[in-house]
Amino acid sequence: MDTLVNVIILAASLFAIVGLIIGATIKINELMIGNKMSFLENKKRVFGIALIFIGLYLSVILFGHLEGFVYYWYDFLSFTFSIALIFAIGKYMPGLITFLRELHQSNLECAQELELMNEEQKDL
């Protein structure tokens, strides 16, 4: 019985993850149509947001230490990797957003060209 429950939980989790990915893709497509993601192209703003997240992350670590939680060397290694990941996201996010916007625009242009070619072939 435990195995069946584990399989059902795993399947439900996978369906939830797939649903979230599909929903995020649809939402990103809607945001790419307008200029709602233009603030993410500003490197200073994104880096400032990353610094806020790092400050919150470090404060959680500090408060955990002050409350008596014992950190080991692998905890500090994971903290370092997490902070580096936040900085990397802050640094490369504007370029990624610009690339995705250009890719989306070229896909729209290709779709319009295909529709025109299909209409011309139907007319012949």
N, CA, C and O of each residue as an XYZ file, in Angstrom:
496
protein
N       0.826     -1.200      0.000
C       0.000      0.000      0.000
C       0.866      1.259      0.000
O       0.524      2.257     -0.634
N       1.994      1.201      0.720
C       2.881      2.362      0.759
C       3.429      2.701     -0.625
O       3.566      3.872     -0.977
N       3.736      1.676     -1.398
C       4.275      1.908     -2.735
C       3.242      2.597     -3.616
O       3.588      3.499     -4.379
N       2.006      2.195     -3.525
C       0.949      2.806     -4.323
C       0.773      4.274     -3.955
O       0.608      5.127     -4.827
N       0.808      4.558     -2.672
C       0.670      5.946     -2.217
C       1.846      6.779     -2.722
O       1.662      7.914     -3.161
N       3.047      6.218     -2.659
C       4.220      6.938     -3.149
C       4.140      7.203     -4.644
O       4.518      8.281     -5.103
N       3.653      6.233     -5.409
C       3.508      6.411     -6.852
C       2.465      7.477     -7.151
O       2.659      8.308     -8.038
N       1.368      7.456     -6.418
C       0.315      8.467     -6.633
C       0.834      9.860     -6.287
O       0.569     10.816     -7.016
N       1.564      9.982     -5.195
C       2.123     11.288     -4.809
C       3.131     11.756     -5.848
O       3.138     12.932     -6.213
N       3.979     10.856     -6.331
C       4.957     11.208     -7.356
C       4.273     11.649     -8.642
O       4.671     12.644     -9.248
N       3.252     10.921     -9.059
C       2.532     11.283    -10.281
C       1.830     12.631    -10.127
O       1.844     13.449    -11.047
N       1.223     12.860     -8.979
C       0.560     14.150     -8.746
C       1.583     15.281     -8.745
O       1.313     16.360     -9.272
N       2.740     15.046     -8.166
C       3.793     16.060     -8.151
C       4.270     16.362     -9.563
O       4.461     17.526     -9.917
N       4.464     15.332    -10.366
C       4.905     15.550    -11.745
C       3.859     16.313    -12.552
O       4.205     17.200    -13.333
N       2.579     15.973    -12.369
C       1.516     16.709    -13.056
C       1.490     18.171    -12.610
O       1.270     19.065    -13.426
N       1.713     18.413    -11.330
C       1.740     19.788    -10.830
C       2.904     20.556    -11.434
O       2.751     21.718    -11.809
N       4.068     19.918    -11.532
C       5.234     20.587    -12.115
C       4.999     20.883    -13.594
O       5.323     21.972    -14.068
N       4.442     19.928    -14.320
C       4.148     20.150    -15.739
C       3.130     21.273    -15.899
O       3.262     22.110    -16.792
N       2.122     21.294    -15.044
C       1.133     22.367    -15.092
C       1.749     23.731    -14.816
O       1.411     24.717    -15.471
N       2.646     23.782    -13.853
C       3.320     25.051    -13.557
C       4.198     25.498    -14.717
O       4.251     26.688    -15.030
N       4.886     24.559    -15.356
C       5.727     24.920    -16.500
C       4.876     25.434    -17.654
O       5.234     26.422    -18.295
N       3.753     24.774    -17.925
C       2.872     25.225    -19.007
C       2.285     26.596    -18.675
O       2.224     27.472    -19.538
N       1.855     26.782    -17.431
C       1.319     28.079    -17.024
C       2.353     29.184    -17.117
O       2.043     30.293    -17.552
N       3.590     28.887    -16.709
C       4.650     29.890    -16.797
C       4.958     30.229    -18.249
O       5.223     31.386    -18.574
N       4.924     29.229    -19.121
C       5.173     29.482    -20.543
C       4.096     30.381    -21.132
O       4.398     31.297    -21.897
N       2.851     30.126    -20.781
C       1.757     30.964    -21.284
C       1.892     32.386    -20.753
O       1.707     33.348    -21.499
N       2.211     32.523    -19.477
C       2.334     33.858    -18.882
C       3.516     34.612    -19.486
O       3.413     35.810    -19.748
N       4.635     33.926    -19.710
C       5.789     34.587    -20.325
C       5.446     35.033    -21.737
O       5.868     36.107    -22.166
N       4.687     34.221    -22.466
C       4.266     34.606    -23.805
C       3.410     35.864    -23.765
O       3.573     36.748    -24.606
N       2.508     35.954    -22.806
C       1.676     37.153    -22.672
C       2.525     38.367    -22.307
O       2.277     39.467    -22.802
N       3.512     38.180    -21.454
C       4.358     39.298    -21.050
C       5.273     39.751    -22.174
O       5.612     40.931    -22.260
N       5.681     38.818    -23.044
C       6.559     39.179    -24.147
C       5.840     40.024    -25.184
O       6.470     40.823    -25.876
N       4.520     39.857    -25.302
C       3.770     40.619    -26.293
C       3.795     42.111    -25.934
O       3.996     42.957    -26.806
N       3.594     42.425    -24.674
C       3.650     43.815    -24.245
C       5.053     44.172    -23.780
O       5.995     43.399    -23.954
N       5.174     45.335    -23.195
C       6.467     45.763    -22.667
C       6.493     45.641    -21.151
O       7.122     46.453    -20.473
N       5.818     44.636    -20.620
C       5.736     44.490    -19.179
C       7.020     43.959    -18.563
O       7.222     44.093    -17.356
N       7.897     43.356    -19.367
C       9.135     42.810    -18.836
C      10.317     43.732    -19.089
O      11.464     43.314    -18.930
N      10.066     44.961    -19.475
C      11.163     45.861    -19.806
C      11.989     46.231    -18.574
O      13.167     46.564    -18.709
N      11.399     46.183    -17.370
C      12.190     46.504    -16.185
C      13.257     45.449    -15.912
O      14.252     45.735    -15.247
N      13.059     44.225    -16.421
C      14.065     43.180    -16.240
C      15.258     43.352    -17.173
O      16.282     42.692    -16.993
N      15.139     44.224    -18.161
C      16.260     44.489    -19.054
C      17.219     45.515    -18.462
O      18.323     45.693    -18.975
N      16.819     46.182    -17.406
C      17.673     47.166    -16.749
C      18.589     46.436    -15.765
O      18.119     45.880    -14.773
N      19.907     46.437    -16.044
C      20.844     45.672    -15.226
C      20.914     46.193    -13.794
O      21.039     45.408    -12.854
N      20.836     47.494    -13.626
C      20.950     48.051    -12.273
C      19.772     47.627    -11.398
O      19.958     47.299    -10.227
N      18.581     47.633    -11.950
C      17.405     47.232    -11.169
C      17.448     45.756    -10.802
O      17.166     45.382     -9.663
N      17.801     44.926    -11.767
C      17.853     43.484    -11.502
C      18.941     43.179    -10.485
O      18.745     42.350     -9.596
N      20.087     43.841    -10.607
C      21.163     43.626     -9.651
C      20.765     44.130     -8.264
O      21.134     43.531     -7.254
N      20.015     45.229     -8.216
C      19.516     45.717     -6.930
C      18.558     44.733     -6.278
O      18.601     44.521     -5.066
N      17.693     44.133     -7.088
C      16.777     43.110     -6.567
C      17.572     41.916     -6.058
O      17.243     41.346     -5.017
N      18.632     41.529     -6.796
C      19.481     40.417     -6.359
C      20.160     40.750     -5.030
O      20.278     39.885     -4.162
N      20.601     41.984     -4.870
C      21.227     42.379     -3.601
C      20.232     42.329     -2.447
O      20.602     41.968     -1.329
N      18.991     42.681     -2.700
C      17.965     42.590     -1.653
C      17.763     41.131     -1.243
O      17.680     40.823     -0.054
N      17.686     40.235     -2.230
C      17.540     38.816     -1.912
C      18.740     38.287     -1.133
O      18.582     37.487     -0.211
N      19.931     38.729     -1.500
C      21.127     38.279     -0.785
C      21.113     38.803      0.640
O      21.484     38.086      1.570
N      20.689     40.046      0.820
C      20.589     40.588      2.176
C      19.612     39.795      3.030
O      19.895     39.496      4.190
N      18.462     39.454      2.456
C      17.494     38.635      3.192
C      18.059     37.256      3.505
O      17.871     36.738      4.606
N      18.742     36.670      2.549
C      19.325     35.335      2.719
C      20.380     35.356      3.824
O      20.403     34.477      4.685
N      21.248     36.360      3.794
C      22.286     36.453      4.830
C      21.700     36.747      6.205
O      22.218     36.271      7.215
N      20.622     37.528      6.249
C      20.000     37.797      7.542
C      19.372     36.531      8.118
O      19.400     36.327      9.332
N      18.810     35.684      7.268
C      18.255     34.408      7.748
C      19.368     33.531      8.305
O      19.195     32.894      9.344
N      20.503     33.494      7.625
C      21.640     32.706      8.110
C      22.125     33.249      9.447
O      22.391     32.483     10.374
N      22.241     34.573      9.547
C      22.720     35.192     10.785
C      21.750     34.947     11.936
O      22.170     34.596     13.039
N      20.461     35.129     11.688
C      19.487     34.898     12.763
C      19.441     33.437     13.179
O      19.233     33.128     14.352
N      19.635     32.537     12.222
C      19.710     31.119     12.567
C      20.903     30.835     13.448
O      20.807     30.047     14.389
N      22.027     31.468     13.157
C      23.224     31.276     13.982
C      23.020     31.858     15.378
O      23.442     31.268     16.372
N      22.376     33.008     15.445
C      22.141     33.645     16.757
C      21.150     32.846     17.602
O      21.185     32.912     18.830
N      20.274     32.098     16.950
C      19.319     31.267     17.687
C      19.942     29.954     18.158
O      19.301     29.189     18.879
N      21.175     29.688     17.760
C      21.863     28.504     18.241
C      21.956     27.374     17.243
O      22.405     26.282     17.591
N      21.542     27.608     16.005
C      21.659     26.553     15.003
C      23.125     26.382     14.641
O      23.833     27.367     14.430
N      23.585     25.142     14.568
C      24.986     24.857     14.278
C      25.146     24.619     12.780
O      24.485     23.757     12.200
N      26.033     25.395     12.165
C      26.328     25.228     10.744
C      27.626     24.456     10.594
O      28.568     24.656     11.360
N      27.672     23.572      9.604
C      28.876     22.813      9.308
C      29.478     23.335      8.011
O      28.924     24.242      7.390
N      30.619     22.763      7.596
C      31.323     23.292      6.429
C      30.488     23.179      5.170
O      30.549     24.071      4.324
N      29.714     22.123      5.010
C      28.915     21.979      3.796
C      27.757     22.974      3.776
O      27.266     23.336      2.706
N      27.319     23.418      4.961
C      26.304     24.469      4.988
C      26.868     25.768      4.414
O      26.217     26.441      3.614
N      28.088     26.111      4.831
C      28.705     27.332      4.323
C      29.009     27.222      2.831
O      28.936     28.214      2.105
N      29.351     26.013      2.373
C      29.576     25.809      0.946
C      28.276     26.012      0.162
O      28.282     26.628     -0.904
N      27.173     25.498      0.682
C      25.891     25.693     -0.004
C      25.460     27.161      0.047
O      24.850     27.657     -0.901
N      25.772     27.862      1.149
C      25.472     29.300      1.220
C      26.241     30.049      0.136
O      25.696     30.926     -0.535
N      27.511     29.692     -0.025
C      28.337     30.361     -1.023
C      27.806     30.106     -2.427
O      27.713     31.033     -3.231
N      27.459     28.864     -2.729
C      26.909     28.555     -4.043
C      25.575     29.261     -4.274
O      25.308     29.722     -5.384
N      24.741     29.352     -3.248
C      23.448     30.021     -3.391
C      23.631     31.504     -3.669
O      22.940     32.070     -4.517
N      24.555     32.132     -2.962
C      24.815     33.559     -3.185
C      25.392     33.780     -4.576
O      25.027     34.742     -5.250
N      26.289     32.901     -5.013
C      26.842     33.015     -6.369
C      25.755     32.832     -7.418
O      25.773     33.504     -8.450
N      24.813     31.933     -7.169
C      23.706     31.726     -8.102
C      22.820     32.967     -8.184
O      22.388     33.352     -9.271
N      22.552     33.589     -7.049
C      21.737     34.813     -7.055
C      22.445     35.914     -7.837
O      21.812     36.627     -8.616
N      23.764     36.059     -7.635
C      24.521     37.057     -8.397
C      24.514     36.735     -9.891
O      24.381     37.641    -10.714
N      24.654     35.460    -10.250
C      24.660     35.080    -11.663
C      23.311     35.378    -12.313
O      23.260     35.847    -13.450
N      22.228     35.110    -11.601
C      20.903     35.426    -12.131
C      20.766     36.932    -12.323
O      20.245     37.386    -13.342
N      21.232     37.707    -11.344
C      21.166     39.164    -11.462
C      21.997     39.699    -12.611
O      21.630     40.696    -13.233
N      23.114     39.048    -12.898
C      23.991     39.526    -13.960
C      23.488     39.140    -15.346
O      23.531     39.959    -16.264
N      23.011     37.908    -15.513
C      22.673     37.418    -16.844
C      21.195     37.510    -17.192
O      20.834     37.231    -18.335
N      20.333     37.882    -16.272
C      18.898     37.978    -16.547
C      18.570     38.999    -17.639
O      17.780     38.678    -18.527
N      19.136     40.219    -17.620
C      18.770     41.179    -18.684
C      19.128     40.682    -20.081
O      18.351     40.864    -21.017
N      20.286     40.061    -20.232
C      20.661     39.530    -21.545
C      19.739     38.414    -21.983
O      19.386     38.322    -23.158
N      19.349     37.570    -21.050
C      18.437     36.469    -21.365
C      17.068     36.990    -21.784
O      16.475     36.485    -22.737
N      16.569     37.990    -21.079
C      15.264     38.568    -21.424
C      15.313     39.199    -22.807
O      14.379     39.038    -23.593
N      16.393     39.916    -23.116
C      16.528     40.521    -24.436
C      16.572     39.454    -25.523
O      15.929     39.595    -26.564
N      17.334     38.383    -25.279
C      17.419     37.291    -26.246
C      16.058     36.640    -26.462
O      15.671     36.379    -27.601
N      15.324     36.372    -25.371
C      14.007     35.747    -25.503
C      13.023     36.652    -26.232
O      12.189     36.174    -27.000
N      13.120     37.961    -25.993
C      12.232     38.900    -26.691
C      12.510     38.888    -28.198
O      11.580     38.867    -29.005
N      13.802     38.902    -28.575
C      14.153     38.867    -29.997
C      13.733     37.542    -30.630
O      13.256     37.522    -31.765
N      13.907     36.442    -29.909
C      13.504     35.133    -30.413
C      11.995     35.072    -30.621
O      11.530     34.545    -31.631
N      11.237     35.600    -29.682
C       9.784     35.609    -29.790
C       9.352     36.455    -30.993
O       8.448     36.071    -31.734
N       9.999     37.598    -31.178
C       9.658     38.479    -32.292
C       9.943     37.797    -33.624
O       9.147     37.899    -34.557
N      11.089     37.093    -33.718
C      11.412     36.415    -34.978
C      10.444     35.259    -35.235
O      10.110     34.980    -36.386
N       9.992     34.585    -34.174
C       9.002     33.514    -34.350
C       7.678     34.070    -34.855
O       7.027     33.451    -35.697
N       7.276     35.226    -34.352
C       6.036     35.841    -34.835
C       6.153     36.225    -36.307
O       5.215     36.039    -37.082
N       7.316     36.762    -36.687
C       7.513     37.140    -38.081
C       7.492     35.909    -38.991
O       6.912     35.948    -40.076
N       8.120     34.824    -38.551
C       8.117     33.588    -39.353
C       6.702     33.037    -39.495
O       6.329     32.552    -40.564
N       5.920     33.107    -38.433
C       4.544     32.615    -38.496
C       3.725     33.444    -39.472
O       2.918     32.891    -40.219
N       3.915     34.759    -39.483
C       3.190     35.610    -40.426
C       3.600     35.312    -41.865
O       2.753     35.278    -42.759
N       4.902     35.094    -42.093
C       5.362     34.760    -43.440
C       4.774     33.427    -43.906
O       4.385     33.298    -45.067
N       4.707     32.442    -43.022
C       4.116     31.153    -43.390
C       2.642     31.286    -43.725
O       2.156     30.648    -44.658
N       1.928     32.111    -42.971
C       0.512     32.324    -43.271
C       0.335     32.975    -44.638
O      -0.562     32.600    -45.393
N       1.185     33.949    -44.960
C       1.102     34.594    -46.271
C       1.417     33.616    -47.392
O       0.760     33.622    -48.433
N       2.429     32.771    -47.176
C       2.772     31.771    -48.203
C       1.640     30.779    -48.395
O       1.352     30.383    -49.525
N       0.986     30.364    -47.300
C      -0.139     29.437    -47.411
C      -1.322     30.056    -48.144
O      -1.991     29.388    -48.932
N      -1.575     31.329    -47.884
C      -2.663     32.023    -48.576
C      -2.368     32.152    -50.060
O      -3.261     32.000    -50.894
N      -1.097     32.435    -50.391
C      -0.723     32.558    -51.821
C      -0.869     31.211    -52.519
O      -1.306     31.157    -53.669
N      -0.509     30.129    -51.842
C      -0.619     28.807    -52.476
C      -2.081     28.418    -52.642
O      -2.427     27.745    -53.613
N      -2.939     28.821    -51.726
C      -4.367     28.515    -51.860
C      -4.984     29.292    -53.025
O      -5.892     28.795    -53.691
N      -4.496     30.503    -53.268
C      -5.024     31.318    -54.356
C      -4.643     30.747    -55.717
O      -5.363     30.939    -56.697
N      -3.519     30.050    -55.781
C      -3.091     29.476    -57.079
C      -3.886     28.257    -57.335
O      -3.704     27.605    -58.363
